[in-house]
């Protein structure tokens, strides 16, 4: 996936706007591999998530799922088309989107997913859907959690001309392994809880929401990989 001149110009403009509105602490993004296959999963607060993470992860070959209704917007539709985002019909098993996601991973790219499926606005984690786990099992790609917080203060800061702090925390990659057994719906739900509790542990307690009780966290299906020092060569 090659970045076009138009995309580079648009990304530069967006990063300039982001710099004006936010203070982004994205130093840990240096830990994200330069290429895939890799599933990045993250919490979802508001409209700042996608443009900040996408532009700050460039020039990595990156795409992600975006709700299909976004293409109804005359501004956002062309932007996410430029970013080669994958439209996702919410509330159903969108197999066409899932197949595109698997193809992205097979092509060695990075796929970004927000398992909660919708913005919280308040910054506290919501119950996640099992789609991320399904993508991981179908593709066998490793997962990398990226937690962020601070964006929930934007609506209060903007009218007072205050920049919003946007903090990013990057975890360690892992794969999901059910030992070759059939991944039933119950198993997928347990896997989803595991990856979301793991993500919640990277956030301040005030942001963990539905996953605040870390005593419920398990890692029965998570297999952590030693980072390959040559992965980004």
JOWO-V118151 format. One record per pair of residues at least 12 apart in sequence whose C-alpha atoms are under 6 Angstrom apart, sorted by sequence separation. I is the first residue (numbers start at 1). GAP is how many residues later the second one is. D is the distance in Angstrom with one decimal. If there is no record, write none. Layout:
i->I gap->GAP d->D
i->I gap->GAP d->D
This chain:
i->116 gap->12 d->4.1
i->115 gap->13 d->5.0
i->115 gap->14 d->5.6
i->197 gap->14 d->5.6
i->150 gap->15 d->5.4
i->151 gap->15 d->5.7
i->150 gap->16 d->4.8
i->149 gap->17 d->5.9
i->149 gap->18 d->5.4
i->68 gap->19 d->4.5
i->148 gap->19 d->5.3
i->65 gap->20 d->6.0
i->66 gap->20 d->6.0
i->67 gap->20 d->5.6
i->68 gap->20 d->5.0
i->148 gap->20 d->4.4
i->197 gap->20 d->5.5
i->64 gap->21 d->5.3
i->65 gap->21 d->4.7
i->66 gap->21 d->5.2
i->67 gap->21 d->4.8
i->68 gap->21 d->5.4
i->147 gap->21 d->5.9
i->63 gap->22 d->5.3
i->64 gap->22 d->5.9
i->65 gap->22 d->6.0
i->66 gap->22 d->5.7
i->147 gap->22 d->5.1
i->146 gap->23 d->5.7
i->146 gap->24 d->4.6
i->194 gap->24 d->5.7
i->34 gap->26 d->5.5
i->145 gap->26 d->5.3
i->123 gap->29 d->5.3
i->144 gap->29 d->4.5
i->122 gap->30 d->5.4
i->143 gap->30 d->5.4
i->121 gap->31 d->5.7
i->143 gap->31 d->5.4
i->142 gap->32 d->5.4
i->142 gap->33 d->4.6
i->102 gap->37 d->5.7
i->178 gap->43 d->5.8
i->11 gap->44 d->5.9
i->177 gap->44 d->5.1
i->176 gap->45 d->5.4
i->176 gap->46 d->4.9
i->64 gap->47 d->5.1
i->175 gap->47 d->5.8
i->61 gap->48 d->5.3
i->62 gap->48 d->4.7
i->63 gap->48 d->5.2
i->64 gap->48 d->4.4
i->175 gap->48 d->5.2
i->62 gap->49 d->5.9
i->64 gap->49 d->6.0
i->174 gap->49 d->5.3
i->174 gap->50 d->4.1
i->174 gap->51 d->5.4
i->145 gap->54 d->6.0
i->1 gap->60 d->5.7
i->130 gap->62 d->5.7
i->37 gap->68 d->4.8
i->44 gap->70 d->6.0
i->37 gap->71 d->4.3
i->39 gap->71 d->5.9
i->41 gap->71 d->5.8
i->43 gap->71 d->5.9
i->36 gap->72 d->4.5
i->37 gap->72 d->5.1
i->38 gap->72 d->4.8
i->39 gap->72 d->4.9
i->40 gap->72 d->4.6
i->41 gap->72 d->4.8
i->42 gap->72 d->5.2
i->36 gap->73 d->4.4
i->37 gap->73 d->5.7
i->39 gap->73 d->5.9
i->41 gap->73 d->5.6
i->46 gap->73 d->5.2
i->35 gap->74 d->5.8
i->36 gap->74 d->4.9
i->45 gap->74 d->4.9
i->44 gap->75 d->5.2
i->45 gap->75 d->4.9
i->46 gap->75 d->5.3
i->45 gap->76 d->4.9
i->45 gap->78 d->5.2
i->124 gap->83 d->4.3
i->125 gap->83 d->5.2
i->123 gap->84 d->5.8
i->124 gap->84 d->5.5
i->125 gap->84 d->4.5
i->126 gap->84 d->5.5
i->124 gap->85 d->4.5
i->125 gap->85 d->5.8
i->38 gap->103 d->5.6
i->40 gap->103 d->5.8
i->42 gap->103 d->5.9
i->37 gap->104 d->5.8
i->38 gap->104 d->5.4
i->39 gap->104 d->4.7
i->40 gap->104 d->4.8
i->41 gap->104 d->5.2
i->42 gap->104 d->5.0
i->38 gap->105 d->5.9
i->40 gap->105 d->5.9
i->42 gap->105 d->5.5
i->22 gap->141 d->4.7
i->23 gap->141 d->6.0
i->21 gap->142 d->4.9
i->22 gap->142 d->4.4
i->23 gap->142 d->4.8
i->24 gap->142 d->4.8
i->25 gap->142 d->4.9
i->26 gap->142 d->5.4
i->28 gap->142 d->5.8
i->22 gap->143 d->5.7
i->34 gap->198 d->5.4
i->33 gap->199 d->5.7
